[in-house]
Amino acid sequence: MDTVLEVLWMLAEAAGQLLLQPFYYIAIILMMLIYRRQVLLERKLFHVRLHSWGVQTWRTVLGGLLAGLFVSLVSLFTGMTLTVEGIICIWAVTLLLLLFRVRYLCLAYAVGLLGIAQFIINLAPGLQGQGWTAEILRVIRELNIPALLCLVAVLHVAEGFLVRWQGASFAGPLFFEGKRGKLVGGYQLQSLWPVPLFLMIPAHTTGAMLPWTPLFGGEAWQEGFQWIALPIMIGFSEVTTGLLPRAKAKVSSGRLLGYGTIMLVLALLSAWWSPLTIAAALAAILLHEGLVWLSRFEEQKRSPLFVHPVDGLRVLAVLPGSPAEELGIQAGETIIKVNGTPVATKEELHAGLRMNPAFCKLEVRNLAGESKFLQRAIYAGEHHQLGAILAPDDQAPVAVRMRPIALLHLLRPRREGESFRGGASRSAGRQRGKKLADKPQPPQQELGAETEG
């Protein structure tokens, strides 16, 4: 009983450490900034809000807590030799990388770079440094890179399950410029999860004893163990124009699980044979970047899904709580007829709805290519398109230009007058080349987005 109470007391102390560390709050603030940016962009594109950044924040906090519980349970058997200085070192590298790109928040980049730095430093054992540089060199030399790579692997397994569970719910519809200048619809799937970890480390003084010996640490566990809090962030970001959000999330989830499995094998091998550590550290970065480029390559090869066919209007998204949602209309489906009238443009859709302002009958082609017939009363004040966000046409007011996003873009969002590119005003685009000289192009909102965070 005394041992149980001692363990619970140490866990309470670790929880107190978490609340006192600024890193967990930094993670939540960054997450709120990203979701706020998404909501502002939705209002600019569609004049409505599809998501609530407050709800998104609490949902990701809950997902992060569950992931933290899973990883902390796994760490009971793997163990971790990590000090407070090591935590500060990891977060310092992470925040430095954040200045370049938000997706570098992923622990794989920080641990991979620290593994490379440790390898280089160990090539010069006489390198000691002076003052604070000597302290930094000491902390990097003492890092247990195989254990940290194992942590990276388990975190990506947890991330894979989170993406499968929550990834599609964070998808936001956007308008993009296609390969030939034509606007297409698509989705950005982006989420960050703040993960509070409670890791078991060897005690510096006499602590509670374990009935088993964890994988990492060896004889260091003879003095007992203690708990340490390590708040980190995991997340992903994908852009798709050729798949539905749920299908894209499923693909990303499977690849994250595969990445985590490969890194777990490499981490265990490097713990068994230390010369493999540098190879595992390089693999953590290169394989992660490989996921990014593979996703981009596949998207370039896919035909766009959210474009209008010749005989109808393709639905890009559906407003929550709208008549379209009540009718069961889904993203990717096509509205063919309204009140018996074929519709191929937004103007024809509006004209069809005005034929009977109190009631509407729709013929919709579902994802399987089959027609379904829907009907519903229309009430005053409801969305003019029943809550259906349609794929873009030539009159779309704005398109999105993809670019990497860094910390500065979150802290200093563009002012309204600076947000659009491609023309002197929001209604007239810049002419691009002789072929498109007579066709005004939609202004383009720069959006920071990456793939596979």
matplotlib code that plots the C-alpha trace (Angstrom):
import matplotlib.pyplot as plt

x = [0.0, 2.9, 4.4, 1.1, 0.8, 4.4, 3.8, 0.6, 2.4, 5.2, 2.5, 0.9, 4.3, 4.8, 1.3, 2.4, 5.5, 3.3, 1.2, 4.3, 6.0, 5.2, 5.6, 2.1, 0.5, 2.6, 1.3, -2.4, -1.9, -0.3, -3.2, -5.8, -4.0, -4.1, -7.8, -8.6, -6.8, -8.9, -12.2, -11.2, -10.4, -13.7, -15.5, -13.5, -14.2, -17.8, -19.1, -20.1, -18.3, -18.1, -16.1, -15.8, -12.2, -13.2, -14.8, -11.8, -9.4, -11.2, -11.5, -7.8, -7.0, -9.1, -7.4, -4.0, -4.8, -5.8, -2.7, -0.6, -2.1, -1.4, 2.3, 2.8, 1.6, 4.0, 6.8, 6.3, 8.0, 10.4, 11.6, 13.3, 16.6, 15.8, 16.6, 15.0, 17.9, 17.1, 13.5, 14.6, 17.0, 14.3, 11.9, 14.5, 15.3, 11.5, 10.8, 13.8, 12.4, 9.0, 10.4, 10.8, 7.7, 4.9, 5.0, 8.6, 6.8, 6.8, 9.2, 10.8, 12.7, 14.0, 15.1, 16.6, 18.6, 19.8, 20.8, 22.9, 24.4, 25.3, 27.0, 29.0, 30.0, 31.1, 33.4, 35.4, 35.6, 38.1, 35.5, 34.4, 33.4, 33.3, 30.5, 27.0, 28.4, 30.0, 26.7, 24.9, 27.5, 27.1, 23.3, 23.4, 26.1, 23.9, 20.7, 19.6, 18.8, 17.5, 15.1, 13.9, 13.5, 11.4, 9.3, 9.0, 7.8, 5.2, 3.9, 3.4, 1.5, -0.8, -1.0, -2.0, -5.0, -5.9, -5.9, -8.2, -10.5, -10.5, -8.7, -11.7, -13.6, -10.9, -11.2, -11.8, -13.1, -11.0, -10.8, -7.6, -6.2, -5.9, -3.2, -4.6, -5.8, -9.3, -10.5, -11.2, -12.5, -10.5, -9.9, -7.2, -7.0, -5.0, -4.8, -2.3, -2.6, -0.9, 0.2, 1.1, 3.5, 4.4, 7.6, 9.2, 12.9, 15.6, 15.6, 18.6, 18.1, 16.4, 12.9, 10.2, 11.5, 10.1, 9.3, 10.7, 13.6, 12.6, 14.2, 16.3, 18.5, 20.0, 21.7, 20.4, 17.1, 18.7, 18.1, 14.4, 12.3, 10.5, 8.1, 8.8, 6.4, 7.2, 4.6, 5.0, 2.9, 2.0, 0.0, -0.6, -1.6, -2.8, -4.3, -6.5, -8.4, -9.0, -10.3, -13.0, -11.6, -12.4, -10.6, -7.6, -7.5, -7.5, -4.6, -2.6, -3.4, -2.1, 1.2, 1.7, 1.2, 3.7, 6.2, 5.9, 6.4, 9.6, 11.0, 10.3, 12.3, 15.1, 15.1, 15.3, 18.1, 20.1, 19.7, 21.1, 23.9, 24.8, 26.4, 22.9, 21.8, 22.9, 21.1, 17.9, 18.2, 18.6, 15.7, 13.4, 13.8, 14.1, 11.2, 9.0, 9.9, 9.2, 5.6, 5.3, 6.5, 4.6, 1.4, 2.1, 3.0, -0.2, -2.3, -0.8, -1.6, -5.2, -8.1, -9.9, -13.0, -14.7, -15.4, -18.8, -19.9, -21.8, -25.2, -25.2, -23.5, -20.9, -21.3, -18.0, -19.2, -22.4, -23.0, -23.7, -27.3, -28.4, -31.3, -28.8, -27.5, -31.1, -31.8, -28.7, -26.7, -23.0, -19.8, -18.9, -22.6, -24.1, -27.3, -29.0, -32.5, -34.3, -38.1, -37.9, -35.6, -32.1, -29.4, -25.9, -25.0, -25.6, -28.0, -30.1, -30.1, -31.3, -34.0, -35.1, -35.5, -37.4, -40.0, -41.5, -40.1, -41.9, -40.9, -38.2, -37.7, -34.2, -32.7, -29.2, -26.6, -24.8, -21.2, -22.2, -23.7, -27.3, -30.0, -31.9, -34.9, -35.2, -37.8, -38.3, -40.1, -38.1, -38.3, -37.5, -33.9, -32.4, -29.2, -29.9, -28.4, -29.9, -26.5, -24.7, -21.2, -20.7, -17.5, -16.0, -17.0, -15.4, -17.1, -15.5, -14.4, -11.1, -8.7, -6.1, -2.4, -0.6, 2.7, 4.6, 3.5, 5.8, 5.3, 5.4, 2.4, 0.3, 1.4, 0.9, -2.0, -2.3, -4.5, -7.5, -5.9, -2.8, -4.6, -5.3, -3.0, -3.6, -5.5, -6.1, -9.3, -11.2, -13.3, -10.6, -7.5, -4.1, -3.7, -1.3, 0.1, -1.4, -3.6, -5.4, -5.1, -8.8, -9.9, -9.8, -8.3, -9.6, -7.5, -5.5, -5.4, -2.0, -2.6, 0.0, -0.4, 1.9, 1.3, 2.0, 3.0]
y = [0.0, 2.4, 1.7, 2.6, 5.8, 6.7, 6.2, 8.3, 11.0, 11.1, 11.2, 14.2, 15.9, 15.3, 16.7, 19.8, 20.0, 20.0, 22.8, 24.9, 24.3, 27.0, 24.5, 23.0, 26.4, 27.4, 24.3, 25.2, 28.8, 27.8, 25.4, 28.1, 30.5, 27.9, 27.2, 30.9, 31.3, 28.6, 30.2, 33.6, 32.0, 30.2, 33.5, 35.2, 32.4, 31.4, 34.3, 31.7, 29.8, 26.0, 25.3, 26.8, 27.3, 26.9, 23.5, 22.5, 23.4, 21.4, 18.4, 18.4, 18.9, 15.8, 13.8, 14.9, 13.8, 10.3, 10.1, 11.1, 8.4, 5.8, 6.8, 7.1, 3.6, 2.3, 4.2, 2.1, -0.8, 1.2, 3.7, 7.0, 8.5, 12.2, 15.2, 18.6, 20.0, 17.5, 18.6, 22.2, 21.2, 19.4, 22.3, 24.8, 23.0, 22.6, 26.3, 27.2, 24.9, 26.5, 29.8, 28.2, 25.9, 24.9, 21.3, 21.1, 21.1, 17.3, 15.7, 13.6, 16.7, 17.8, 14.4, 13.6, 16.8, 16.2, 12.7, 14.1, 16.8, 14.2, 12.1, 15.1, 16.1, 12.6, 12.6, 15.3, 14.0, 16.8, 19.5, 20.9, 24.5, 27.2, 28.6, 28.0, 26.2, 23.6, 23.0, 22.6, 20.1, 18.2, 18.0, 16.8, 14.2, 12.8, 12.5, 8.9, 9.2, 5.6, 6.1, 9.4, 7.8, 5.1, 7.9, 9.4, 6.0, 5.5, 9.1, 8.5, 5.4, 7.4, 10.2, 7.6, 6.6, 10.2, 11.0, 8.0, 9.1, 12.9, 13.9, 14.2, 16.4, 19.1, 19.3, 22.7, 23.4, 25.7, 26.9, 26.2, 27.0, 23.8, 22.8, 24.7, 27.8, 26.5, 26.7, 23.5, 22.7, 20.8, 20.3, 21.1, 18.6, 20.2, 19.5, 19.8, 17.9, 19.0, 15.8, 15.8, 12.9, 11.4, 9.5, 7.1, 7.9, 6.5, 8.2, 10.4, 9.5, 6.4, 6.0, 3.4, 0.1, -1.6, -5.3, -5.2, -3.6, -1.1, -1.4, 1.7, 2.7, -0.5, -0.3, 3.2, 1.7, 0.1, 3.2, 3.2, 5.5, 8.8, 10.6, 13.5, 15.6, 16.2, 18.3, 18.0, 18.6, 16.1, 17.0, 16.6, 18.7, 17.4, 19.1, 17.1, 17.9, 14.3, 12.5, 13.0, 14.1, 10.8, 8.8, 11.2, 10.8, 7.0, 7.1, 9.5, 7.4, 4.2, 5.9, 7.4, 3.9, 2.5, 5.3, 4.7, 0.9, 1.4, 4.0, 1.6, -1.1, 1.3, 2.6, -0.9, -1.8, 1.3, 0.6, -2.9, -1.6, 2.1, 2.7, 2.5, 5.5, 8.0, 6.0, 6.0, 9.7, 10.4, 8.1, 10.0, 13.1, 11.6, 9.2, 11.9, 14.2, 11.2, 11.1, 14.8, 14.5, 11.2, 12.9, 15.9, 13.7, 11.6, 14.8, 16.1, 12.8, 12.6, 14.1, 16.9, 15.6, 18.9, 20.4, 20.7, 18.1, 19.2, 18.1, 19.4, 21.2, 19.4, 19.9, 20.8, 21.0, 21.2, 23.8, 22.1, 22.3, 23.5, 22.2, 20.4, 18.5, 17.6, 16.4, 14.1, 15.9, 15.0, 16.5, 15.1, 14.6, 16.4, 18.4, 17.6, 19.1, 21.6, 21.5, 19.5, 21.9, 20.8, 23.0, 23.4, 26.9, 28.7, 31.0, 28.1, 26.7, 30.0, 30.3, 26.7, 27.5, 30.7, 28.6, 27.5, 29.7, 27.5, 24.0, 22.4, 19.0, 17.9, 15.2, 14.5, 12.0, 10.3, 9.1, 5.8, 7.5, 6.7, 9.4, 10.1, 12.3, 14.7, 17.2, 19.7, 22.9, 26.1, 28.7, 32.4, 33.2, 29.9, 29.8, 30.8, 27.5, 25.4, 25.3, 23.6, 25.0, 24.4, 23.7, 26.9, 28.3, 31.0, 33.7, 32.5, 35.6, 34.2, 31.3, 30.0, 29.9, 27.3, 28.2, 27.0, 28.6, 29.7, 31.1, 34.7, 34.0, 32.9, 35.8, 38.5, 37.5, 39.6, 42.6, 42.6, 44.8, 42.6, 39.2, 39.0, 38.7, 38.7, 42.0, 45.6, 44.6, 41.5, 41.5, 41.7, 39.3, 39.8, 38.7, 35.8, 35.2, 35.6, 32.6, 33.9, 37.6, 38.2, 36.1, 37.9, 35.6, 35.3, 37.0, 34.5, 34.3, 33.0, 30.1, 28.4, 24.7, 21.7, 18.0, 15.3, 17.1]
z = [0.0, 0.8, -2.6, -4.3, -2.4, -3.2, -6.9, -6.8, -5.0, -7.6, -10.3, -8.6, -8.5, -12.2, -12.9, -10.9, -13.1, -16.2, -14.9, -14.1, -17.4, -20.1, -23.0, -22.5, -22.6, -25.6, -27.4, -26.7, -27.7, -31.0, -31.6, -31.0, -33.4, -36.2, -35.7, -35.5, -38.8, -40.3, -39.1, -40.5, -43.8, -44.0, -43.4, -46.1, -48.7, -47.9, -45.7, -43.1, -40.3, -40.7, -37.6, -34.1, -33.1, -29.4, -30.0, -32.2, -29.4, -26.7, -29.0, -29.7, -26.0, -25.3, -28.0, -26.8, -23.2, -24.5, -26.6, -23.7, -21.5, -24.2, -24.6, -20.9, -20.4, -23.1, -21.4, -18.3, -20.2, -22.4, -19.7, -20.5, -19.3, -19.6, -17.5, -17.2, -19.2, -21.9, -22.0, -22.4, -25.1, -27.1, -26.8, -27.7, -30.9, -31.6, -31.1, -33.3, -36.1, -35.6, -36.8, -40.3, -40.6, -38.3, -39.3, -37.9, -34.5, -35.0, -32.5, -35.2, -36.6, -33.2, -32.1, -35.5, -35.5, -31.9, -32.9, -35.8, -33.5, -30.9, -33.6, -34.8, -31.3, -30.4, -33.4, -31.5, -27.9, -27.0, -27.8, -24.5, -25.1, -22.4, -20.3, -21.6, -24.8, -22.5, -20.8, -24.1, -25.3, -22.1, -22.4, -26.0, -25.2, -22.4, -24.4, -24.9, -28.6, -29.1, -26.2, -27.8, -31.2, -29.5, -28.1, -31.6, -32.9, -30.2, -30.6, -34.4, -33.7, -31.3, -34.0, -36.6, -34.4, -33.7, -37.4, -38.1, -35.3, -35.6, -38.8, -41.0, -38.5, -38.8, -42.6, -44.0, -47.6, -49.8, -53.4, -55.2, -58.6, -60.6, -63.1, -66.0, -64.1, -63.5, -59.9, -58.1, -54.6, -52.0, -48.3, -45.9, -43.0, -40.2, -36.6, -33.7, -30.4, -27.2, -25.6, -21.9, -21.2, -17.9, -18.4, -16.0, -15.5, -13.2, -9.7, -8.9, -5.2, -3.7, -5.2, -5.6, -7.0, -10.1, -10.3, -13.9, -15.7, -18.5, -21.9, -21.8, -18.9, -17.8, -14.3, -13.8, -12.6, -9.5, -7.5, -8.3, -10.5, -10.6, -13.0, -15.2, -17.2, -20.9, -22.8, -26.6, -29.7, -32.5, -35.5, -39.2, -42.2, -45.5, -48.6, -51.0, -54.1, -55.3, -52.2, -49.6, -46.2, -44.5, -47.3, -47.1, -43.3, -43.6, -46.0, -43.8, -40.7, -42.3, -43.3, -39.9, -38.3, -40.8, -40.1, -36.4, -36.8, -38.9, -36.4, -33.5, -35.2, -35.9, -32.4, -30.9, -33.2, -32.4, -28.7, -29.4, -31.6, -31.0, -34.5, -36.0, -34.0, -36.6, -39.3, -37.2, -36.6, -40.3, -41.0, -38.6, -40.7, -44.2, -43.9, -42.5, -45.4, -47.7, -46.5, -47.3, -50.8, -51.5, -50.5, -52.8, -55.7, -55.4, -55.2, -58.4, -60.2, -59.0, -61.0, -59.0, -57.3, -56.4, -59.9, -61.5, -64.0, -67.1, -65.8, -62.2, -59.3, -57.1, -53.4, -51.7, -48.1, -46.0, -43.3, -39.9, -38.9, -42.3, -44.4, -46.7, -43.7, -42.6, -46.1, -46.0, -48.7, -48.4, -49.7, -53.2, -54.2, -57.2, -57.3, -60.6, -60.4, -58.2, -58.3, -61.5, -63.3, -64.3, -62.8, -64.2, -62.7, -59.4, -61.2, -62.3, -58.7, -57.3, -60.0, -59.3, -55.6, -56.3, -58.3, -54.9, -52.1, -49.4, -50.6, -52.6, -54.3, -55.2, -57.3, -56.0, -57.4, -54.6, -54.4, -55.9, -59.0, -58.0, -57.8, -54.6, -54.3, -51.4, -50.4, -47.5, -46.5, -46.8, -44.0, -43.9, -42.9, -44.0, -46.2, -49.8, -51.1, -48.3, -46.6, -49.5, -50.2, -53.9, -55.8, -57.3, -60.7, -62.8, -60.7, -57.4, -55.5, -54.2, -54.5, -52.1, -52.8, -50.8, -49.1, -46.0, -42.8, -40.0, -36.5, -37.8, -40.0, -37.0, -34.8, -37.6, -39.8, -43.0, -43.0, -45.2, -47.8, -48.0, -48.1, -51.7, -54.7, -58.4, -59.0, -58.1, -56.4, -55.2, -58.3, -60.9, -61.1, -62.6, -66.2, -66.5, -70.0, -73.4, -73.1, -70.1, -70.9, -71.5, -68.5, -65.1, -62.5, -59.0, -56.3, -54.3, -50.5, -49.3, -47.0, -45.0, -45.3, -45.2, -45.7, -43.1, -39.9]

ax = plt.figure().add_subplot(projection="3d")
ax.plot(x, y, z, "-o")
ax.set_aspect("equal")
plt.show()
